[in-house]
Amino acid sequence: MALLEAKNATRILDETIKVTLVDNVSMTVGPGEFVAITGPSGSGKSSLLYLLGLLDLPTAGDVLVKGEATHDMTSDERARIRLQELGFIFQFHFLLPEFTARENVMLPMRRLAKLPARAQHERAGDLLASLGLEGHIDKRPDQLSGGQRQRVAVARALANDPALILADEPTGSLDSKATEQVFGILQNLVDISGRTILAVTHDMDLAARMDRRIHLVDGALESDGAAAGA
Amino acid sequence: MGGWLLLLDLAITHVVARGRQTLVAIAGVSLGVGFSIAMAALLHGSQEDFVDQLINAIPNVQISDERREAQRQPAQDVFADAQIENLSPRDDPRGIRNPVAMTSAIRAVVDGNVSEALTTQGVIRYAGRDTGVSLSGVVPEHELSVSKIGGDMTEGLLTDLNNRADAVVLGDNLVRSINAKLGDPITVVSPSGDVHRYRLVGIFNSGNNTADSSTGYLHLSTAQVFAGRPNAVNDIRIALNDPDSAPVVASWLEAQFGYKSVSWQEANQAILESFIVRDVIMYTVVAAILLVAGFGIYNIISTITHEKTRDIAIMKSLGFYERDMRRLFVMEGLAMGIGGSALGAVLGALLTVALGQIEFVNPESDDPITIRMTFSVIHYSIAIGIALGSAVFAAYMPASKASSLNPVDIIRGAT
């Protein structure tokens, strides 16, 4: 069964003028895939990712998570799926500035409240350590470098052990060294942990290193197949 | 529970991060609560002082020889089905019938003291001037047990009325107006025109100018002779151990004896009703003060939600519910409301104590005037309740707006 599926998903922005952000896209993502969403600027890559991540609602069509249609769900039900099943990494780290790295990683765990407080504390430390941040666990975001912050964001996305990670230009604001670090972490998550990652990127070299590439033009799916380097 | 603790943690982090603004908002609420409590203590203190004066100035229950409705005539009872017109009722003599038995019965039943009196009118004739006077014939010991006249005596004692049959006690203004002094003879003309000569044995000052200019006391038996009404009593005064029970006692006595019985509350109904209006005005002002304080909270919560739009977006994308965001910012407002209320309660208590210790010079006497303040849990509850309500209301509006933010709009616009 597909982890994630878009069925004729369409998103039209109807404000002063009608703009079609995503145009009748159908696709599936299976377990253990490392999928790149590529396309020129304004092609609807991020918009598609937000639809697939249940952050936005399609104007037409539907998004299915583990086979379950989401269009008619309440906002609370969609939030529950985001909390339990999905992990998000954005181009900007979006860490809460007043909290330490560990506290930021603990946020989704505390909201889900599935683990006891001590276990949450330990898991956050373990996740950060596994991403090479042992010495930075109790630092606030303003005490970390760009690459370190993004690794904290990765740890936060993994906090509730989601099956699927959605990343929107995860290396877009990083230098080449930090980009390699973060991409290596994502690659390991797929290869070693068997997670599924769907990542928007404009970096064609990185896209080529992923398993599969979905290419959008003007919001419509132009191609969906194995990446060039796969 | 974990969710609530997380939101509380976030709320505390936000308000602590904006320390100065938070303190200003808390100061606004605490000043509002503190002054509201002090104002309520002041107003209710003066109100209680006034009520005490009312209770002391007149009997708790006063039975007069009047009836609220015309008495049924015997013919009406005998010929119940007949229409009776132009009936001339018997001309009863004024006064309470069988007063000795009635006062004994009241004493046996009522929890308090009873004094019987005959109140009549007279004219004091002095140096060619006639001055009207209302004379109460009383048994001094009984009267002392129901009124504060004993404490009002400036010269002589009320019990001096027992010492001689021609003794009279007058108000000090009246004594001054006829230029008399203790021991002087006083000539009083009765309603029937008889001239009586009394001896001034006591002078009182009740603090009520009208009473001090126009009233006096005789012994009950002396008054009965003066009025030409032997054994008559037209006024029974009762002081209750529980003055608040006066309406119940009065209506029971009226039902039992038929005579008009007026409680101090009924006699001062208009004044007591004005207290309700005063309360409404006071609590309206209190609510207005605290709503204004709520604007401070509205201001800071609006600022925080504006500054934290990105955090709101990210938390929603992580799986926080809309209601989590609403609760978060309402909790922040509530935290400020609680902090302000706690400080305000302390401030209110201090102001109440401080105001109660201020002494004013009394031009009429050497005794300084102090402001009576009332401590009441109700004052604190109302002020704190309104403060917390306005804090929640002030926080809810920006919180509600923040909770409905679409995370995609914010994430797209983020830099």
Interface residues (C-beta under 8 A of the other chain):
Chain A: S46 Y50 G53 L55 D56 S75 D76 A79 R80 I81 R82 L83 Q84 L86 F88 F90 F92 F94 L96 E98 F99 L107 P108 R110 R111 L112 A113 A117 R156 D168
Chain B: M1 G2 G3 L5 L6 L10 T13 H14 A17 R310 D311 A313 I314 M315 K316 S317 L318 G319 F320 Y321 E322 R323 D324 N406 P407 V408 I411 R412 A414 T415
